[in-house]
């Protein structure tokens, strides 16, 4: 009887060891798959960033950045020209109105 109990304990221990080993193998497989997935994602992101960098360098080399800067300057000059064309009376009225908004009693 004691031998039967001892055999049962040994059998349960063996089963537990087998289950732990199987779980460890499954976890190692999952970890390896996750590592591969992360490596693939990193490689894809690296490719995307390299392409983005190449496009930015090409834009600068082809003058796209310069064209955009020239367009911004042209727009700013046009707006400055429109503002310069406003008369002193109109500007003084805007200033007075702004002062009244800030200091209602004035």
C-alpha positions as YAML, in Angstrom:
chain: A
units: angstrom
residues:
- id: 1
  name: UNK
  ca: [0.00, 0.00, 0.00]
- id: 2
  name: UNK
  ca: [2.78, 2.40, 0.91]
- id: 3
  name: UNK
  ca: [4.51, 1.40, -2.30]
- id: 4
  name: UNK
  ca: [1.30, 2.17, -4.26]
- id: 5
  name: UNK
  ca: [1.10, 5.64, -2.70]
- id: 6
  name: UNK
  ca: [4.78, 6.24, -3.40]
- id: 7
  name: UNK
  ca: [4.33, 5.11, -7.01]
- id: 8
  name: UNK
  ca: [1.33, 7.43, -7.39]
- id: 9
  name: UNK
  ca: [3.34, 10.37, -6.01]
- id: 10
  name: UNK
  ca: [6.19, 9.58, -8.42]
- id: 11
  name: UNK
  ca: [3.73, 9.32, -11.32]
- id: 12
  name: UNK
  ca: [2.11, 12.66, -10.45]
- id: 13
  name: UNK
  ca: [5.54, 14.27, -10.11]
- id: 14
  name: UNK
  ca: [6.54, 12.89, -13.52]
- id: 15
  name: UNK
  ca: [3.34, 14.23, -15.08]
- id: 16
  name: UNK
  ca: [3.96, 17.65, -13.50]
- id: 17
  name: UNK
  ca: [7.53, 17.68, -14.84]
- id: 18
  name: UNK
  ca: [6.26, 16.76, -18.31]
- id: 19
  name: UNK
  ca: [3.63, 19.51, -18.17]
- id: 20
  name: UNK
  ca: [6.21, 22.06, -17.01]
- id: 21
  name: UNK
  ca: [8.59, 20.99, -19.80]
- id: 22
  name: UNK
  ca: [5.79, 21.20, -22.39]
- id: 23
  name: UNK
  ca: [4.79, 24.65, -21.13]
- id: 24
  name: UNK
  ca: [8.41, 25.78, -21.25]
- id: 25
  name: UNK
  ca: [8.72, 24.58, -24.84]
- id: 26
  name: UNK
  ca: [5.49, 26.38, -25.77]
- id: 27
  name: UNK
  ca: [6.70, 29.56, -24.09]
- id: 28
  name: UNK
  ca: [10.06, 29.32, -25.87]
- id: 29
  name: UNK
  ca: [8.25, 28.88, -29.20]
- id: 30
  name: UNK
  ca: [6.01, 31.87, -28.49]
- id: 31
  name: UNK
  ca: [9.03, 33.94, -27.51]
- id: 32
  name: UNK
  ca: [10.88, 32.98, -30.69]
- id: 33
  name: UNK
  ca: [7.84, 33.89, -32.78]
- id: 34
  name: UNK
  ca: [7.57, 37.22, -30.99]
- id: 35
  name: UNK
  ca: [11.25, 37.91, -31.58]
- id: 36
  name: UNK
  ca: [10.81, 37.19, -35.30]
- id: 37
  name: UNK
  ca: [7.74, 39.43, -35.45]
- id: 38
  name: UNK
  ca: [9.59, 42.28, -33.70]
- id: 39
  name: UNK
  ca: [12.57, 41.87, -36.02]
- id: 40
  name: UNK
  ca: [10.25, 41.96, -39.05]
- id: 41
  name: UNK
  ca: [8.49, 45.07, -37.74]
- id: 42
  name: UNK
  ca: [11.81, 46.78, -37.03]
- id: 43
  name: UNK
  ca: [13.08, 45.92, -40.50]
- id: 44
  name: UNK
  ca: [9.91, 47.28, -42.09]
- id: 45
  name: UNK
  ca: [10.10, 50.47, -40.05]
- id: 46
  name: UNK
  ca: [13.75, 50.90, -40.99]
- id: 47
  name: UNK
  ca: [12.86, 50.57, -44.68]
- id: 48
  name: UNK
  ca: [10.03, 53.10, -44.29]
- id: 49
  name: UNK
  ca: [12.30, 55.60, -42.53]
- id: 50
  name: UNK
  ca: [15.03, 55.18, -45.13]
- id: 51
  name: UNK
  ca: [12.51, 55.82, -47.91]
- id: 52
  name: UNK
  ca: [11.18, 58.86, -46.07]
- id: 53
  name: UNK
  ca: [14.70, 60.20, -45.63]
- id: 54
  name: UNK
  ca: [15.50, 59.62, -49.30]
- id: 55
  name: UNK
  ca: [12.33, 61.49, -50.31]
- id: 56
  name: UNK
  ca: [13.20, 64.42, -48.05]
- id: 57
  name: UNK
  ca: [16.74, 64.57, -49.41]
- id: 58
  name: UNK
  ca: [15.40, 64.39, -52.96]
- id: 59
  name: UNK
  ca: [12.97, 67.22, -52.22]
- id: 60
  name: UNK
  ca: [15.79, 69.40, -51.00]
- id: 61
  name: UNK
  ca: [18.03, 68.43, -53.90]
- id: 62
  name: UNK
  ca: [15.33, 69.17, -56.48]
- id: 63
  name: UNK
  ca: [14.56, 72.54, -54.96]
- id: 64
  name: UNK
  ca: [11.12, 71.64, -53.60]
- id: 65
  name: UNK
  ca: [12.05, 73.04, -50.21]
- id: 66
  name: UNK
  ca: [13.33, 76.20, -51.86]
- id: 67
  name: UNK
  ca: [10.10, 76.53, -53.86]
- id: 68
  name: UNK
  ca: [8.02, 76.21, -50.71]
- id: 69
  name: UNK
  ca: [10.15, 78.81, -48.93]
- id: 70
  name: UNK
  ca: [9.88, 81.19, -51.90]
- id: 71
  name: UNK
  ca: [6.08, 80.74, -51.91]
- id: 72
  name: UNK
  ca: [5.91, 81.54, -48.18]
- id: 73
  name: UNK
  ca: [8.04, 84.67, -48.65]
- id: 74
  name: UNK
  ca: [5.93, 85.81, -51.61]
- id: 75
  name: UNK
  ca: [2.75, 85.38, -49.58]
- id: 76
  name: UNK
  ca: [4.22, 87.27, -46.62]
- id: 77
  name: UNK
  ca: [5.37, 90.12, -48.90]
- id: 78
  name: UNK
  ca: [1.91, 90.36, -50.47]
- id: 79
  name: UNK
  ca: [0.25, 90.53, -47.07]
- id: 80
  name: UNK
  ca: [2.74, 93.15, -45.90]
- id: 81
  name: UNK
  ca: [1.98, 95.16, -49.03]
- id: 82
  name: UNK
  ca: [-1.76, 95.02, -48.34]
- id: 83
  name: UNK
  ca: [-1.21, 96.10, -44.73]
- id: 84
  name: UNK
  ca: [1.09, 98.92, -45.85]
- id: 85
  name: UNK
  ca: [-1.68, 100.19, -48.11]
- id: 86
  name: UNK
  ca: [-4.07, 100.72, -45.21]
- id: 87
  name: UNK
  ca: [-4.53, 104.35, -44.33]
- id: 88
  name: UNK
  ca: [-3.56, 105.91, -41.01]
- id: 89
  name: UNK
  ca: [-7.19, 106.82, -40.27]
- id: 90
  name: UNK
  ca: [-8.31, 103.21, -40.63]
- id: 91
  name: UNK
  ca: [-5.45, 101.93, -38.47]
- id: 92
  name: UNK
  ca: [-6.12, 104.60, -35.81]
- id: 93
  name: UNK
  ca: [-9.78, 103.52, -35.72]
- id: 94
  name: UNK
  ca: [-8.77, 99.91, -35.18]
- id: 95
  name: UNK
  ca: [-6.42, 100.93, -32.38]
- id: 96
  name: UNK
  ca: [-9.13, 103.03, -30.67]
- id: 97
  name: UNK
  ca: [-11.59, 100.16, -30.96]
- id: 98
  name: UNK
  ca: [-9.03, 97.77, -29.46]
- id: 99
  name: UNK
  ca: [-8.35, 100.17, -26.59]
- id: 100
  name: UNK
  ca: [-12.10, 100.42, -25.89]
- id: 101
  name: UNK
  ca: [-12.28, 96.64, -25.77]
- id: 102
  name: UNK
  ca: [-9.41, 96.49, -23.30]
- id: 103
  name: UNK
  ca: [-10.44, 99.59, -21.27]
- id: 104
  name: UNK
  ca: [-14.23, 99.94, -21.69]
- id: 105
  name: UNK
  ca: [-14.43, 103.29, -19.83]
- id: 106
  name: UNK
  ca: [-11.91, 105.05, -22.05]
...
